[in-house]
Structures are given as C-alpha cells and as structure tokens.
Amino acid sequence: MLLIALFSIIVAASTFKISKTSKLHQLNTQHLKYVIQLNDLIASNPNVIPDTEALKNIVQKIKAQPQECIEQSGSIDLFIMRLINTESIITICKKDVKLADELIKKITLFEQGKVTSANMIANLNQSSDRFKANSIEFIKPVDKLSDFILKTSTTSIIILSVVFFLIAFAISKAISNVVVSMQKTSNELLLSEEKLQLSSRVFRDTHEGIMITDAQQLIVDVNPAFTDITGYTHDEIIGQSPKILSSGKQSTQFYAQMWNSITQHGHWRGEVWNRTKQGKLYSELLNISSLTNNSGAVTHYVAVFSDITSIKKQQDKLNLMAHYDVLTKLPNRALFIDRFHQSIAHSKRTGFQLAVCFLDLDDFKPVNDNYGHEAGDRLLVEVADRIMGCIREEDTVSRQGGDEFAILLNDIETTSQYEVTMQRIHQVLAQPYFIDGVQHIITASSGITLYPTDNGDIDTLLRHADHAMYQSKLSGKHRSQLYSPDSDQRIIQKHLQLEEIEQALVQREFQLYYQPKVNMVTGKVFGAEALIRWFHPEKGLIPPLDFLPYIDGTPLESKIGEWVINEALHQLEDWQQQGIAIEVSVNISSNHLLSSSFFTVLEKCLAEHPSVDAKCLQLEILESSALGDINAITKIIETCQNLLGVSASLDDFGTGYSSLTHLRSLPVNTIKIDQSFVRDMLDDPSDYSIIDGVISLSKSFNRNVIAEGVETTKHGLLLILMGCEQAQGYGIAKPMPATDLCHWLDSYLPNKQWLICGTTNLNMKEKSLEIFKLITSQWQESIRAKVEATPNNVKPWPILDSTACHCGNWIRLKTQEQLFARGSMLRLENVHDEIHAIALEIQRKYQSGDIKTARADLSVLALAFGVMNNAIESLNT
C-alpha cells in the first residue's frame, strides 16, 4: 500500500506540478524513471521477487542519485531501505558474509533513528563501491523515457496513472513477500545480537581468567578476572608476551611439552605456577586452545585459567597430615615406611648397611603431667630439631607417636659410623631445655639394628630396635644398645616378668619389711625404712633388686608405689594403737612422684588413716630421680609438706651429679648418706672425704643427716666423731617384718661404745686423734686378714702407698692445719713410712709364695704399730 501511495503522489506531481525549471519537478521525474524501470522488470514475472541482478541495478541507481534527492522524500528513503534489506538477504544467500554484516548493522542503526539516511548512504557508498558501478549507463535509458513522459498529454498521464496503479498492485504483492522475508531476517538479527551480548557478558563477568593472543603469542585481549588474578591492568598487559607471568618454577622441557600438545591436538590442559605483578606466586588450572581460519592456519590462542592456589594449599596441608607429623613436621610412620623401602633398595645397590634406630625419651611423662601438654609439645618440637641437626640429609627421622622416634641411617660402612651419630644425638638431647623460663633435663634411650645382618621387614626391624631400646632402659637409660637375639630374649623376659609382678600385686604376694633407724648417741629408735619384699609362691623370697628394675618407668611403678604408701600408713596405725611411735619412710620413684595423681592419692591415703600423724610419714626420694626436673620435684615436696604435713629425705645422697644444687634447692628435711660410701669409709680416704663433706654441707644448710650401711661398731664410732649421729644398717638390725620389729624393739640394747663416744666431750684435737686410731686399726686388721687368708682369697690388699693411704692422707691434712706440734707430726710420719715399708715386704713375700715368712713378719709389723701408738699419744701432750 505504501508503494500505491507513492505512485499516486508521483502521478499527481507529474500532472499538476511539472516544471522544467523546478527542482521538485526534476526530482519527481527521476523517481518516476526508477518506478518505470522497476515496472518493466517485474512485468516479465509479477508473481516472484525480481531478479537478483536487476534489483542490484535498481539499488545502485537509487544510491547513485545526489544526496539532496534522497533526503527530500521520506517515502523514497523507506523504499530505498527496503530494497537494501532485500539486497542483504540475497547477499547472505550468496554467502557474502562480510557485505551482509555491513548492511545489517547499518540498516539497524538507520531504523533505530541513530543515523540519518544521508549519513547511512554515505557510509554504504564508502564501504561498497561496487554499488556505484555503471550507474551512469543505467540512468541514460531512463532519462529518454522521462523526456517521452513530459511530452505526453495530461490524458495520457492519467491513463499512465491507471496503468501505474495496476503495476503498483503487482509490485505491492511482490514487496509484501520481501517484507515477510525481511521480518524473518530482523528476528534473526535480534537473536544474533542477544547471543553477542551474552557472549560479551560471559567474557566480562566470568570468574575464570581469559587471555587471547595472536598467532605470534602476543596478548590482544584479557577479561577483568585476568586482571584481578594477575594484578596487571588491561592496558599494561596488551601487546605483552604471556612469559611476563612466568614464575620460573616450570622447566623449559615442561613448556616444550605443553606447546607440542597444542600444536598436535589444538589444546592443552594442566597446572602451572605463575607470578603476579607484585611477585606473588599463584597456581592456576590452565586450558589453552588454538583458533584457526577456514584454511586451517592458527589465528589466535585462547587461554582460560582458574586460580587454584587455595586448593593447592589445602592439598599441601592434607599431604602434610597424611605423611608428616603435624606437631614436629617430621615424617610420620607412613612416610617413614616409604623411605625405608627406598633405603632398602639403596642398600642392595651399594652393598652398605642400613641402621634402623628406635629412640624413646627418658622421664618425659612428668613434663606433661606437671607443666601441661603444651610445654610437652614444645619440648618434643625442640627434640625433633636437635635430632635433625645430628643426622645427614640422606638420613630420615620420624616421630612414631608420643615421645618415640625412629631413625634411618643410610650408607653405614663401619660400626663406628652409627655409634658416633647416636652418641652425638644422646649428648645433644641431654642438654637442658628452657620452656617458659623453666629448665627441663631429659635423656633418651635408643636401640639399633642393622640391615641386612638383621634381615626382615620394617615391622620386624622396628620391633627389634624397640627391644634393644628397652634393654638400654634396663641398663640405666641415657644410652644406646645394638640389637641381638639374646637381648630380644631379655626383652621378652622383661614383659613376662612385668606380667608376673602385676599378678603378684593382685595376689598380695608383696610384703613390707622395716629396717630400724637409731640415734647412736642417745640409743633411741626413732624410725624405720619400709622396704618391699616379694614372696613368690614357688620361688620363695625374691630380693628387690631382682624385680624393681623391671618396673622402672612403667605404669606398674606407680601402682606399687601407691600400695607401699597405703601399706605403710596401715602399719603406722597399728603401731600407734600398740603405743609404738616411730617414723616410717617410704621410697618414692621420680616417675611416681611426678605423676599427676601423686598428691591426690597421697592425700586420699592419709584421709583413710586419720589416726596417723602425717609427720610420721617420710618420703624418701632418690637423688638421681631429682635430676629429672628439680623445679617440679621441689614444688611437689613443698606442697606435700605444707598441705599434708609429711616430711621428706634425699636418699642415696652423693651418687648424683649436682649434690650441692640439690642441697640448696630441695626442701628436704633429711640427707641420707649412701651406704656405698659408708661401707668403705674406714679403708678409702676418698669415701671418708665425701662423707665428711656431706656432713658439713648438711649442717651448713640446716639439714638433718643420717648414714645407711652401718655394719660395724667402728663405722658408727667414726660417724659419731665426724658429726653424724643417726644411722641404719646391718650393724644395727636387718630389715624385718612388722611383727618382728615389735619384738626387736622390746629387746634392743643400744651400742655401749657409741653411747660412750657420743656422750664423751672431746675437743677437735682429741676427735682427730680418735679418728686416726680408728683408721690405723682398720688398716692393720685389713693387712693381717689378707696375709692370714688362703692364697685363693679375693680379699683386696689395703692401700700400701704411704702417701695415698688413709693414714697418710690424715697426716698430710693435719700437718697443713698445724693442729699438732711439727716435731711430733714428723715423728709420726717417719713411723708411718716404716710401717708401709714392712707391709710392702710382707706383700712381696706373700705374692712370691713365701706365705709362711710373710705371716711371721706380721709380728714385726705389730711392733711397728706399737711405736706408732706411742707417737700418737705424744701428739695429745
């Protein structure tokens, strides 16, 4: 209908407004020419769309007209655009994609009113010069037709108008088909635009980084996610090579394989470590695809990647948890087993041995119990660091759990190699640990087995090393032991023994014996030490040293310790009911004392025996036990003393390593001199000096002192003269059952010589001379006993060196002190030298087999001692 109106306007304009001098007349004449030409083309086939080439010619003619002609008629503009749309459809059908793209975009802008027809036609003319080709030749025939029309009469024009009306009807039918086709094209254009907008949003809003490069691998475009991940802005990265992101973590070979895959398959997928603009490493999951044109040549590369740094960190954390100990960061058992198999393979290739070591900390549990697991964990971390510092890079240390560690030492050629390493580890671990200002001292025990001498799987070798470690514990801790089948049997025996001991506790086969303690000066029995005994139903009496070492460091140690405390309190209660008021001391191990339940259990036991005065219970603590953690032990002792009222003594004093520190720090009431010193104090000047020093220190620190191991009257006399009045030992009474102790108390008679010595007021010179007489008499009796014994007797000779013996040591000290007259001391020294000369001659004859002569010379020696006694008496004048 639009064309009908258009034709009517043209006819009217031609009838009433024709003027050769009028611009409008010329315009309408030109329009009429185009319509006639169109009519001629359609007349041949009015039922179909005009021929493609003919329409192109029409379009070219119309576009070739002056700009003014087009802009002065909106209807002509619309007609032109419809024809152009028709042309675009035809062009698309002919697969001229580039031309169709241009026409569709520009027509859309025109129909939306965003550009004028003049601008649009100008743009079309610039982009499609072929629309203008041969326009002049097409216009010339039409110009002739125009002249004919101008010469025709008005009637003819009316007739022509009718004809044109009929032609317009036919054209409108054809154009309606074009409109339908154009509407379909418009819908497709809208869908295409929506798809383009969606693609644009995907590129812009996706969280994956997208990078597009050209065929030369230079970046041509990136999306916002790319800039967020890498830190580079869009302008900074365009034109750059992707190598700008390289972290250096991937090798050249890695990238060569990657590009080989892209070249062969057109794509590659994998993980890459890159670096941001700020230098921070990040991991990405990368997909690279190549884009090709119709001829198969690569035009672009598209890389799409996701930042998986957090995932990699989580994977690393999971891997750490799966293969490493979370606390110490050492390999766990799973990774240790894997390393073991690698070491076995290495050992088979090289022929070297592999050492499998198992290490366990000594006395670690009290650290956890008294200072908390956090302190214990920090100590374990430091232990791990110290061990790592002692081994080589090719070796492996693993935390097996708790305070247990396993070590693999590779390339062992000689025994000394692993011995040196383990010795270094033990020395380093024994150094003090300082945690929150508190000093902790722990040691370690270890066991070792060698592959392939000990040929087995990992479980077998670890078990053997573990058995050897237990043997180290039994031998006194803080040492290393090489596995052997014999030691394995001992470990098995130990486990059996532990089971038997625990069963004995359940069956009440244990019994407490009590050894009296006396004051030698007053003769009073003031206490007794409770000593455990095991009465086996088949083996009879089993001495403590035959079973107590087995329970050292085990939970059974605390169980038996609790039984001893409860049993002793029960006995105290019975004695108090009988009118016997004495103190009972019980031995407490360090593990038991430092256990978290010790104070609670002790408090409960005392509460169950309310009639017992807590002061009558004394805790005897081994000095060697106090070495573990002196601060913790001090705290526990003070708590027990202040809150419960019990007393404490330091047992076996002098056998440890820090005696003076213990005397100063530990709040014990009594110091007990170890029997090993007391036993030889009359013969060994060193033991005598130790006892003399302990007594002096105890008095200086206001501690009570008691000596154990007093076996003879001379022992007691010497102790009294040195200043120690309290004692226990076989010279007083052996340990006995509680019932026997009651009878012993009834019949006990104090040692008269001790009473006399203790009650006699002697000055310093007199005490010194009495001591000299005792040690001289002891020396004389010792050499006589040796000579009169049979030759096969193993009894040792007394010290025959006059400068090293007990008497010579006394003479030297007293000469330095100038306690006696110098002339008298010289006379005593000469007589002493003569005695030793006689004794040496007797020893020579005895050892040469002339025993009879040697024994006869004892009378000569006795005469010499008579001279010495006279010299001693002269010292007191």
Disulfide bonds with the S-S distance in Angstrom:
none
